[in-house]
Amino acid sequence: MMSPTTSETGRRDLTSFPHVVIIGGGFAGVACARGLTNKDVRVTIVDKHNFHTFLPLLYQVATAGLEPADVAYPIRTIFGHADNIGFRHGRVRAVEQASNRVVLEDDSVITYDHLVVATGATAAFFDIPGASRYAMPLYSLADARRLRNRLLLALESADVGADSGSRALNFVVVGGGPTGVETSGAIADLIRTVIRRDGLRLDEELTRVLLVDLAPRLLTAFPESASAYAKKELESLGVEIQFARSVVEVEEHAIRFADGERLETAAVIWAAGVTSGKLAHAVQTTLGPGGRVRVTPDLRLVGSANVWAIGDAAAVPDEEKFCPQLAPVAIQSGRHCADQIVHAMNDEPTQAFHYRNKGIMATIGRHAAVAKLPRGGVIKGTAGWVAWLALHLWYLVGFRNKLRVMINWTWRYFDWPSGPRLIVADAETAE
Amino acid sequence: MMSPTTSETGRRDLTSFPHVVIIGGGFAGVACARGLTNKDVRVTIVDKHNFHTFLPLLYQVATAGLEPADVAYPIRTIFGHADNIGFRHGRVRAVEQASNRVVLEDDSVITYDHLVVATGATAAFFDIPGASRYAMPLYSLADARRLRNRLLLALESADVGADSGSRALNFVVVGGGPTGVETSGAIADLIRTVIRRDGLRLDEELTRVLLVDLAPRLLTAFPESASAYAKKELESLGVEIQFARSVVEVEEHAIRFADGERLETAAVIWAAGVTSGKLAHAVQTTLGPGGRVRVTPDLRLVGSANVWAIGDAAAVPDEEKFCPQLAPVAIQSGRHCADQIVHAMNDEPTQAFHYRNKGIMATIGRHAAVAKLPRGGVIKGTAGWVAWLALHLWYLVGFRNKLRVMINWTWRYFDWPSGPRLIVADAETAE
């Protein structure tokens, strides 16, 4: 390979290097770009946001435990030191594989030598009427802010001191996986805090947090003992849990179940599952399981030599079946993809990806968590929570974010009056 | 007076107490409510936001130095411990003084024994065409977020790496008072940071920050030595300063001056002056100077026995003329008003308000500030900055906010890669 040349500015002259375009600045895309830092390639990350979002903590932003800036980090800042990693703010409209071009919504064109599809996942609404319109998913910072405003405004308006009088306030969380468990616990926590700390006078009889799922238990990816523990802990926080319940329609202020029950709602939070976004359809005609892009074991798009897919967007083969859509899979597949691109450019053979299982975990309220270890063991309670906390702090991008989140968590652990319960409207007009 | 009775819940029975309604949860309204805490009155603060905003630091939110939650604090949380201070989230539509009623936009009605108008100020556009529509003021958290998004998006789109090629990027700040000086310095700082830290490739020749004013010098409320110092410091940060320039029109992407020049702009920031809001007109037919409510020396609305006006909304008499619209005036008048309401309820004589001048200050960039002391002395440079910093930390509500802002400032002082340069769109659609 050529050794890097140096221009007058002291920067390497990158123009002769192959161009790798990564669509998506999530865990997978950032891990891939990190793997390509200081390699003999020119990298451009394209994302519709100028920041990387730490999705596992979005539910804390939605429930006013953390601020948006605590879980997001500008992509340019992550790679500010790396002269071969660039960023392009924009939305991708089309991928033209025949001519190796990506077209953005502003009609600008980026040509690539290698393309990495790291577009992540989005909420799956399973064609349930009204769900995509009225239920609130939690897959972006904007989702989290929207849900937070909805929760806080609903609580404000239900204050029995208001002349409107008391009325029912039902928050329904659909889906009993980690997101549903974490969100419902955090909403229950938020309600207790606003009552005790902010002096909001809610009718506690009329204020309900409901977690519903089709399955007969919570956290089906965990052993049964973890499910039972999560159920007991959530119930002690005041969350009502209903299994084997099927949602047939979501209305603006209500939810309808298959058994005919219709419940007035202040918010329906959608944590029922994910699918891949529009862009996956743009790069592959026949997608794999869960609407994910089918890839070969070395993470190349089936049938392509220079298009790769990683993270939640890809159906990554794992021994008998496929990897789950988890942050560790995204990070590991991103790193692996970077190495394979270097191999491919050097005409070396590529290697198959193997997922190293790091276990899974979920928090329940403020001081408890469950973790399933790689060999199948389970950690519960405060020990699980400490492990959860340490791991999430470790993976947060940026020392300042780690510090701020640690301060926030310390606050909440000791139950000091909590901070950022601000309602900042999305479409606020002039003051 | 009756001594407070205690109900079964351990709370005082407040229903027999007179009701004080405070419109506005800014410096003045919060200071007034603090003065009434644990007095024999029932207080309701009405505000369209559920949080108190620390306005002196809004320009830092607008320039991505601080986060919204750093400068805002939920009003309920401020008074969570005080059982006689309530909060009502809503906008006031009308004040009916004949019947002692406040009507909110949701048609609900609040009756009062005493009413305190603490509605603050809003940007004055002086009927300059396009100004209210296209120029960006800085008087609310929403204003600050909107300006931040505009600045960051403009910088992103001007990256010379983008295929659009380089183009002029003019940020024009109108008004050379403290807000204009602080904002223009912070924008210049932001631009240097994104270039140096984030690797954004801007054409520095084409990127300008312009501060324009009608007056012949900056900071006219300060001595001339302070004005000269501020000018020198701003220019060293790269801000161009133009005096005796009169704006005749603001367009969507341009500004026009009286001398005929038309300049393309990425943003026009409006720091040219303030006036009182709509509500002042609702309580007084003929307003005082600057559109402010005329009050008697004890802060009562001229002609009223139980309506009071404080802070920026009021033309508070001060010896020969009127108090300036500053945070210390707001805080002091709020406290004074609380005492006078207690006097009035006890049929005691009320006292005239006297402003205790604490001086004024403004920061310039990250490490410099000017302060004018009450006796006319001036502090400049790093000493001024340390004083500015200490004072602002002291007045921030909430220990957590103080801690977070201190961390942010420490970061910036040592020039570590800065954090929250996130573009979170106001009207973001689903992901």
Interface residues (C-beta under 8 A of the other chain):
Chain A: H49 N50 F51 E67 P68 A69 A72 Y73 P74 R76 T77 F79 G80 D83 G86 R88 H89 D106 S108 V109 I110 T122 S132 P137 Y139 S140 L141 A142 D143 R145 L152 L153 E156 S157 G161 A162 D163 S164 V194 R197 D198 G199 L200 G277 G398 R400 N401 L403 R404 I407 W411 W416 P417 S418 G419 P420 R421 L422 I423 V424 A425 D426 A427 E428 A430 E431
Chain B: H49 N50 F51 E67 P68 A69 A72 Y73 P74 R76 T77 F79 G80 D83 G86 F87 R88 H89 D106 S108 V109 I110 T122 S132 P137 Y139 S140 L141 A142 D143 R145 L152 L153 E156 S157 G161 A162 D163 S164 V194 R197 D198 G199 L200 G277 G398 R400 N401 L403 R404 I407 W411 W416 P417 S418 G419 P420 R421 L422 I423 V424 A425 D426 A427 E428 A430 E431
